[in-house]
């Protein structure tokens, strides 16, 4: 062992000691000294990333883990930590990291569970089920694994298996309002509104401000032929979270069934705006001082790209007798402006 590695290990041990004493910044300084002496200390890279995450320096932590997997591509621990750090922000990349762990160390603890979760978050529920089934078999005492398996089954329309998974989760953590809500949703898909409403009553006792629970309650009440209460539940859901596209969609479908087509269309449009499938835009002409020219303001909703919207706007101006040159200058003095509006500012 070289003297540099010996010194690096000494700094690493000091970093661990500082971490135990909750001196995070000092621990980070020590682990950086260790890596400066020996960049192939896998544990040092993992510790550095962990310390950076503790300091809410997520971007730097991800950079450190990326450098770690580049420096030590055969170390499963570095790939695992990188995947764990990416699960929420980039689940598809996290899944790739965990898949790499599985290649390098098939029996690495928790790789099946984490790979399943990453695939679920990346909207690859069918693949997620295989890994989550293995994880629940290996660790049947972990409620969150049963919950994730249930979510994956819901996403793939395996409603009976989803219900069984949620029941297993609730046997371990009976007051988990998220699982209670998901179980109620599975029951709705199985056309069992009565048990769904019973479970939702308990869930809403635990989390009365949870918008998603009110939306699921709306679905159950709709199935139970209680339309006025269903609409009130959808409205309560949107009051709590007006930016939830699913709740707008559920309300739209409910209103359509009640024959309120105009209001249903408005709700459906709002859902599309929130998902980005439909966007609201503002347009106008600007004078030489970059001030809007009165009478030129326009708002529209479309799925066209910005270039096409601008082209159509200028074409409309030409049709109205305005002169538009090849650089887009209008009447020799005005510039066209285009900006995206948030959904709340879209025209009603």
N, C-alpha and C positions, 0 to 999 in steps of 0.2 A: 504494500500500500504506500502510495506516494505521500510526501509531507503535505502537499496541497489538499489531498483528500482527507488526511487526518485533521487538518485545520478546518476544512469545510464541515466535517462531522461535528467538530467542537462547536462551531457557530450554530449548526443545526440543533444541537442539544441545548444550547443557550436560548435559541428561539423557542423551543418547546417549553423550557422553564418559564420564559417570559409570558408565553401564552397561558400557562397554568395560573400565573399570577395576574392574569387579565391585563397585562401591559401590551396591548395589541400592537401599537406603533413600534415599540422597542423590539417586539418579536419579529415584526416585518423587517426592520432594519437588519436584524441578526440573520434572518433567513436569506436576505438579499446578499449579505456578505458570504454566506455559504455557497450560494449559486455562482457568485463571481469567481470563487475558487474552483468549483466543480459543478458544471452545468448538467451533469448526468446523475445527480442525486434526485431520484424520483420523489422521494418523500419530501424533499425540500420544495419542489414545485407544487406538490399537493398542499403543503402547509402554507405556502405563499398565497395560493388561490383562496384557501379557507380564510386567511387573515384579511385579504382584500375584500372578500364578501362580508366579513364581520364589520368592516369599515364602510360598507355600502359603496364600494368601488367596483361595481359589477363588471363594467367594461374592461377594466384592467385585469380583473380576475380571469375573465374569459380569454384575454390576450395571453396571460400567463399559462393557462391550460392548453391553449393552442400551441404555444411555444414548447410546452412540455411534451405534447404528443408528437411534435415535429422532431424534437431532440431525442425522445425515447419512444419511438413508434411501437416497440414491442412490449411496453409496460401497460398491462391491463388496468392498473390502478389509475393512471393518468387519464386514460380514455373514459373510465367510469366517472371520475370526478368532473371531467369536461361535459359528459352527457348529463350528469345531475344538475350542473349549472345552466344547461341549455333547455331543460324540459319545458319551462314556462314560456321562454322567449322564442325558441326555435325548436319545437318538438321534432321536426323532421331531421334536423341535424343531430339532435340528441339520440334519436333512434339509430342513426348511423354509428354514433359513438358506442352505444351499448351493443350493437351488432358486432362491432370490432372487438369489444370485450369478450363476447361469446366465442368469437373465433380464437382469441388468444387464451382464454381461460374459461371453458364451458361451465365449470363448477364454481365460478366466482360468485360469492354470496350476493343475492339480491339482483343479479343481472336480469333474470327472467322477469321479475316484477317491474323493474325500471324500464326494460325494453318494452314490455306490454303497455305501461303507462305512456311512454313516449309515442308509441304507435297510435294509441287511443287519442292523444292530444293532436296528433298529426292527421286525424281523420282517416286512419287506416285500421278501423275497428275490427274488421274480419281477421287481419293478421294479429291484432292485439289479443284476441280471445285465446289463441293457442298458447301464448306465453303467460297470460294471466291464469289460465287453467292450471298450468304447471306450477305457478307461484302459489296458488291457493291450495294445491295438493301438498306442496312442500311446507307451507306455513298457514295451515287452516285457522290458526288462532288470531290472525291479523285481519281485523274488520275492514280496513281500507282496501285490501286486495279483493275481497268479495264485492265491495262497493264498485271498484273499478271494473271488475268483471261484469257486474250488472249493467254498468253504463255501456260497455262495449256490446253486450247482448241487446240492449235497447236500441243502439245505433244500427244494428243489423237485423232488427225485427224478430229477434228470438225472445219473445216476451215472457214465455214460461220460464226459460232459463234465467232471464233477468230477474223475475220475481223470486225464484229460488235463491239466487245470489244475494239479493237484497235482504231476504229473510235470514240468511246466514250472517250477514253483516249486522242486522239488528239484534240477533241473538247475542252478539258480543257487545254491541253499543246501542242499546235500545232508544236512547234519546238523541240520536244523530238526525237532525231535521233534514239534512240534505238527502240522506238515504230514505227517510220517510217520504219525502217528496218524490224521489225517483221510483220508489215502490208504488206510490199512488199512480204515477204516470204509467207504469207497467200494467197496473190493474185497469186503468182506462183503456189501454190498448186491448185488453182482454174482455172489454165490455162489462166490467164489474164496478160500476160507480159507487155502490154502497160502501164496500170495504175501502175504496179509495178515499171517500169523504171522511170515513172514520179515522184513517191514518193521517189525513191532512189536518183534521181538527187538532190532533196532538202536535203535529209539526208546527202549526201556526201558534199554538200555545208557547212553543219554544222559540219561535222566530217570527213574530207578527209583522215585522218590517221586511220580510224576504219576498221580493216581488214575484219571483218564479213560483213560489208556493201558491200565491193567489191566482196566477195564470193556470196552473194545473187544477186548482179548485174550480176555475171557470169551466175547464174541459169536463170535469167530473159532473158538475151541476148541469151542464148541457146534455150529457148522456142521461142524467136522471130526470130529464124533461122539466127542468126548473130554469127556464130561459132568463127571467128577470134577474134572478140571483147570479146566474152565470155572467150576464153582462156587467153586473155590479162588481164581480170578482175580477173580470178583465180590466175594468176601469180602475180598480184599486191597484192592480199590478202595474198599470201604466202611470198611475199617480206616484208610485214608489220608484219606478224606473222607466221614464218616458223614452229612453233610448234603446229599449229592448225590441229588436225586430220581430222576435217570435211572438211576443204578446200582441203587437200590432197585427200580425198575421192571424192569430187566433181570433182576435176581435173582428177582423174583417170577415173571416169565414162565418162567424156567428151571426153577424149583421146580415150577411148575404142570405143565410137560411131564414132570417126573419123578414126578408123582402126589402131591407133597407140598402138598396144597391148603391146609391150615391155615397152614403157614409162609408159603406164597405170599400168602395174604390179609394176613398181618401185614406183609410187606414192601410190598405194594401200599398198605396203609393208611399206612405210614410215608412213602411217596412222596407221597401225597395231602396229608398233613400238612405236608410240607416245601414243597409248591407253594402251600399256602394254600387249596386246593380243599376241604380238610377241616381243621377246627380243633378243638383240644382246649380244653376249658373247665373251670374249677373253680367250684363254687358252695357256699355255706354261709349260715347265719344268723349275724348278729353281735349280741351283747348290747349293753347300754347303754354298756359300756366298749370297744366295737368289738373284742371278742374272739370268736373262733369258738365257737359253741354246740356242744358235743360231740354227735355222732350226726347232725348236719345236713349234714356235708360230702359232696359229690357231685362226681364227675368224669364228663365225657361228651365224645364226639366227634361233631360234626355240621357240616353246611354251613348251618344256620339262622343268621339274624342274631341279635345279642345280645338284642334286645328279645323275640324269639320264644322264646329259651332261657329268659329270666327269667320270661316269662309261663307257660311250661310248668312250670317249677319251682314257682312259686306255686300253679298249679292242682293239682299233685301234693300240695302241702302241704295245700291245702283238702280234697282227697279223703281225706287221712289224718286229718281232723278238726281241723286248725288253722284259726284265724280269721284271714283276710286282709282288711284294710280297703282302701278305694279308693286310698289312698296307698302301698299295698304293705307296710304295717306288719303283722307277723305276731304274733298273740296279744297285740296291744297294746304290744309292747316290743321285738320283734326286727326288724332290717333285713336284707334279702337282699343278699348280695354276689356279684358275678360277675366273674371275671377270666380272661383268656386264658392258657393254658399254652404254653410252648415245646414243640416236638415231643418233645424228650428227656424231658419230664415227663409225657407222656401215658400213660394206663394201658396196660399190656401185655396 
